[in-house]
């Protein structure tokens, strides 16, 4: 647009200069040829020349347009494209109406001759897939992927069809190739992540998370990232084939180094890691990490980790737990954990005191169950029955109100 405006301004200035020049002296032109002679002003000759140039340009454009209309090859091509466009519209409508067979025929014809072959081949593949004609569907998608713009969308459709047919591994391989071709394509990355999560391939999903977070932002994929790392910790700790606890513990520690920094401060993540670490004989390291985390932010999911520590003295663990109780008296999570550790130390009276305090402070179902079991083991069946009845009353309070038979019946 700027170039056109500039040319108009230049033409106006040129016309103004030419007009002033002609006004100063109109000039004289004499043309003689045999018996023919013509004399006129120079201005008339210039004007006639300009008009002739404009007429030639206009006639050339009109002649070219007429040739495009009347030339047989182009006319045939235009007719084919118009027919293909009608077939594309009709095929889409037939597909929407559920007439897959008719839609497939129309869309294939549109793909061969139309201006929109990519759309036609994709829709034809959809129609063939709905008829369970996998071979034809794959062929149409190959035709679509031959278009530079169609490679990604055709690959996505292949992956979706593979998932629908019950071949998640095939879909995964297709999506892996697409993710390498288009590392920032959100649709591809999200579908790939969903397939990995459905297959429970946590190492691959955790490796994909940085790309997902770059594409969708830190917050949108945080829940998936947390879920994947929690599952990977559990999978590593319970991996079959590792009968040696030391080997599994070392592998778990190596994995913890790869966990993102922000997740290392997540209480659920710390509880999962330290719990498995304690089960595998790393009680001291688990305790240190729990204490460090609780000093920064208290969370009731962390004290129960001490129940799984068997390579440290229960008396030492009780000292830690009693220190926490001094800061948070009546905390049910700490009281229950202290009661269980006291059982390991065979301190029956102390365990009973912790469980009773937990049951009285929060009516904890776990505390009541532990208390009933301990009373029963101590031979005090009356107290065991009472604790059990309190647990039943608690359960009844959670049940919906429904008609019950009368006691007399």
ZAMARGU-4260 file (C-alpha; in steps of 0.2 Angstrom, whole numbers, plus 5000, padded with zeros to 4 digits):
<rodrens>
0) 5000/5000/5000 | 5014/5012/5004 | 5022/5008/4987 | 5006/5012/4978 | 5004/5029/4987
5) 5022/5033/4983 | 5020/5030/4965 | 5004/5040/4964 | 5014/5055/4973 | 5028/5053/4960
10) 5016/5053/4946 | 5007/5068/4952 | 5023/5078/4954 | 5029/5072/4936 | 5012/5078/4929
15) 5014/5094/4938 | 5031/5097/4931 | 5026/5092/4914 | 5011/5103/4914 | 5022/5118/4919
20) 5035/5114/4906 | 5021/5113/4892 | 5013/5129/4899 | 5029/5139/4897 | 5031/5133/4879
25) 5018/5122/4870 | 5031/5117/4857 | 5028/5112/4839 | 5029/5095/4830 | 5029/5093/4811
30) 5027/5075/4803 | 5029/5073/4785 | 5028/5056/4776 | 5026/5056/4756 | 5010/5067/4753
35) 5005/5066/4771 | 5009/5079/4783 | 5004/5083/4801 | 5008/5098/4812 | 5003/5099/4830
40) 5008/5105/4847 | 5021/5094/4858 | 5008/5093/4872 | 4995/5085/4861 | 5008/5072/4855
45) 5013/5068/4873 | 4995/5066/4879 | 4991/5055/4864 | 5006/5044/4868 | 5001/5042/4886
50) 4983/5037/4881 | 4990/5024/4869 | 5001/5016/4882 | 4985/5015/4894 | 4975/5008/4880
55) 4988/4994/4876 | 4989/4989/4894 | 4970/4988/4896 | 4968/4978/4880 | 4982/4966/4886
60) 4974/4963/4902 | 4957/4960/4894 | 4965/4949/4882 | 4973/4938/4895 | 4957/4937/4905
65) 4948/4931/4890 | 4961/4918/4886 | 4960/4911/4903 | 4942/4909/4902 | 4941/4902/4884
70) 4958/4891/4885 | 4952/4873/4885 | 4964/4866/4898 | 4961/4879/4911 | 4943/4879/4909
75) 4943/4860/4912 | 4954/4862/4927 | 4942/4875/4934 | 4927/4864/4931 | 4936/4850/4940
80) 4940/4860/4955 | 4922/4867/4956 | 4916/4849/4956 | 4929/4844/4969 | 4923/4858/4980
85) 4905/4852/4979 | 4910/4835/4983 | 4920/4840/4998 | 4905/4850/5005 | 4893/4835/5001
90) 4906/4823/5008 | 4907/4832/5025 | 4888/4833/5026 | 4886/4815/5023 | 4900/4811/5036
95) 4890/4822/5049 | 4874/4812/5044 | 4882/4796/5047 | 4883/4790/5029 | 4901/4785/5030
100) 4902/4775/5013 | 4895/4789/5003 | 4905/4802/5012 | 4921/4791/5009 | 4918/4790/4990
105) 4915/4809/4988 | 4929/4814/4999 | 4942/4803/4990 | 4936/4811/4973 | 4938/4828/4981
110) 4956/4824/4987 | 4961/4819/4970 | 4955/4834/4961 | 4951/4848/4973 | 4960/4863/4980
115) 4959/4856/4998 | 4966/4838/4996 | 4973/4838/5014 | 4956/4841/5022 | 4948/4829/5010
120) 4960/4815/5014 | 4958/4818/5033 | 4939/4817/5032 | 4940/4802/5021 | 4952/4793/5034
125) 4939/4797/5047 | 4925/4790/5036 | 4935/4774/5033 | 4940/4772/5051 | 4921/4773/5056
130) 4918/4759/5044 | 4933/4749/5052 | 4942/4749/5036 | 4959/4751/5044 | 4969/4748/5027
135) 4960/4762/5018 | 4961/4774/5033 | 4980/4772/5034 | 4981/4774/5015 | 4971/4791/5016
140) 4982/4797/5030 | 4998/4793/5020 | 4991/4804/5006 | 4987/4818/5019 | 5005/4816/5027
145) 5013/4819/5009 | 5007/4837/5011 | 5019/4847/5021 | 5006/4854/5032 | 4997/4838/5034
150) 5011/4828/5042 | 5007/4832/5060 | 4989/4831/5060 | 4989/4815/5050 | 5001/4808/5063
155) 4989/4813/5077 | 4975/4805/5068 | 4985/4789/5066 | 4989/4789/5085 | 4971/4792/5089
160) 4965/4778/5078 | 4978/4766/5086 | 4971/4771/5103 | 4953/4768/5098 | 4958/4751/5091
165) 4967/4746/5107 | 4985/4748/5101 | 4993/4760/5113 | 5011/4755/5110 | 5008/4759/5091
170) 5001/4776/5096 | 5015/4780/5107 | 5028/4777/5094 | 5019/4788/5082 | 5018/4802/5095
175) 5036/4800/5100 | 5041/4804/5082 | 5029/4818/5081 | 5035/4826/5097 | 5053/4826/5090
180) 5047/4834/5074 | 5037/4847/5083 | 5044/4849/5101 | 5032/4864/5105 | 5016/4857/5098
185) 5004/4857/5113 | 4992/4845/5106 | 5005/4832/5102 | 5014/4834/5119 | 4997/4833/5129
190) 4992/4817/5119 | 5009/4809/5121 | 5009/4813/5140 | 4991/4805/5142 | 4997/4789/5133
195) 5013/4788/5144 | 5002/4790/5159 | 4990/4777/5154 | 5004/4765/5151 | 5012/4770/5168
200) 5028/4773/5160 | 5034/4785/5174 | 5052/4787/5169 | 5047/4793/5151 | 5034/4804/5158
205) 5045/4812/5170 | 5058/4815/5156 | 5045/4823/5146 | 5039/4835/5160 | 5051/4849/5156
210) 5045/4851/5138 | 5027/4850/5144 | 5030/4864/5157 | 5038/4875/5144 | 5023/4872/5132
215) 5009/4874/5145 | 5017/4884/5159 | 5023/4879/5176 | 5006/4878/5185 | 4996/4869/5172
220) 5006/4853/5172 | 5011/4853/5191 | 4998/4840/5196 | 5004/4828/5182 | 5022/4831/5187
225) 5019/4827/5205 | 5009/4812/5201 | 5022/4805/5190 | 5036/4807/5202 | 5027/4800/5216
230) 5023/4785/5206 | 5041/4783/5200 | 5047/4783/5218 | 5035/4769/5222 | 5040/4760/5207
235) 5059/4761/5210 | 5057/4756/5228 | 5046/4741/5224 | 5055/4736/5208 | 5055/4717/5205
240) 5071/4708/5204 | 5080/4718/5218 | 5081/4706/5232 | 5095/4716/5240 | 5088/4731/5250
245) 5105/4740/5249 | 5104/4740/5230 | 5086/4747/5230 | 5090/4760/5243 | 5105/4766/5233
250) 5094/4767/5217 | 5081/4776/5227 | 5094/4789/5233 | 5100/4792/5215 | 5082/4795/5209
255) 5079/4807/5223 | 5094/4818/5216 | 5084/4819/5200 | 5068/4825/5208 | 5065/4843/5204
260) 5069/4855/5218 | 5052/4862/5221 | 5045/4844/5223 | 5059/4840/5236 | 5049/4852/5247
265) 5032/4844/5244 | 5027/4835/5260 | 5019/4821/5251 | 5034/4818/5241 | 5046/4818/5256
270) 5034/4806/5265 | 5034/4794/5251 | 5053/4795/5249 | 5057/4794/5267 | 5045/4780/5270
275) 5052/4769/5257 | 5070/4774/5263 | 5066/4768/5280 | 5058/4752/5274 | 5074/4748/5265
280) 5086/4751/5280 | 5090/4770/5278 | 5081/4775/5294 | 5094/4788/5300 | 5093/4797/5283
285) 5074/4796/5283 | 5073/4803/5300 | 5085/4817/5296 | 5075/4822/5281 | 5059/4822/5290
290) 5065/4833/5304 | 5073/4845/5292 | 5056/4846/5282 | 5046/4848/5298 | 5057/4862/5304
295) 5052/4872/5289 | 5034/4867/5287 | 5024/4855/5298 | 5014/4842/5290 | 5005/4827/5298
300) 5010/4815/5284 | 5028/4815/5289 | 5028/4809/5308 | 5021/4792/5303 | 5037/4788/5293
305) 5045/4784/5310 | 5034/4769/5311 | 5044/4761/5297 | 5061/4764/5304 | 5068/4747/5311
310) 5087/4751/5311 | 5086/4763/5325 | 5082/4761/5343 | 5064/4764/5347 | 5069/4774/5362
315) 5078/4786/5352 | 5063/4788/5340 | 5052/4790/5355 | 5062/4805/5361 | 5060/4813/5345
320) 5041/4810/5345 | 5040/4817/5363 | 5049/4832/5358 | 5036/4835/5344 | 5022/4832/5356
325) 5029/4845/5368 | 5027/4858/5353 | 5010/4851/5347 | 5001/4843/5362 | 4986/4832/5356
330) 4992/4830/5338 | 4984/4813/5333 | 4997/4809/5320 | 5011/4811/5332 | 5002/4802/5346
335) 4997/4787/5335 | 5015/4786/5328 | 5022/4787/5346 | 5010/4773/5352 | 5016/4761/5338
340) 5034/4765/5341 | 5031/4762/5360 | 5024/4745/5355 | 5040/4741/5346 | 5049/4745/5362
345) 5037/4734/5371 | 5032/4749/5382 | 5014/4743/5384 | 5008/4756/5396 | 5016/4771/5387
350) 5008/4765/5370 | 4991/4764/5379 | 4993/4782/5385 | 4998/4788/5368 | 4983/4779/5360
355) 4971/4785/5373 | 4977/4803/5371 | 4974/4801/5352 | 4957/4794/5354 | 4952/4807/5366
360) 4959/4822/5356 | 4952/4818/5339 | 4941/4802/5340 | 4954/4795/5327 | 4947/4778/5320
365) 4965/4772/5319 | 4968/4776/5337 | 4952/4767/5343 | 4957/4752/5333 | 4975/4752/5340
370) 4968/4754/5357 | 4955/4740/5356 | 4968/4728/5349 | 4980/4733/5363 | 4967/4731/5377
375) 4962/4714/5370 | 4981/4709/5370 | 4982/4715/5388 | 4967/4704/5393 | 4956/4719/5397
380) 4941/4713/5386 | 4929/4726/5394 | 4940/4741/5388 | 4943/4733/5372 | 4924/4731/5369
385) 4921/4749/5374 | 4935/4755/5362 | 4927/4744/5348 | 4910/4751/5352 | 4916/4769/5351
390) 4923/4765/5334 | 4907/4757/5328 | 4898/4773/5334 | 4909/4783/5324 | 4906/4773/5309
395) 4887/4774/5311 | 4889/4793/5311 | 4896/4792/5294 | 4882/4781/5287 | 4866/4789/5279
400) 4850/4790/5288 | 4839/4775/5282 | 4824/4765/5290 | 4829/4751/5302 | 4819/4737/5309
405) 4812/4740/5327 | 4820/4731/5341 | 4804/4722/5346 | 4804/4714/5329
</rodrens>
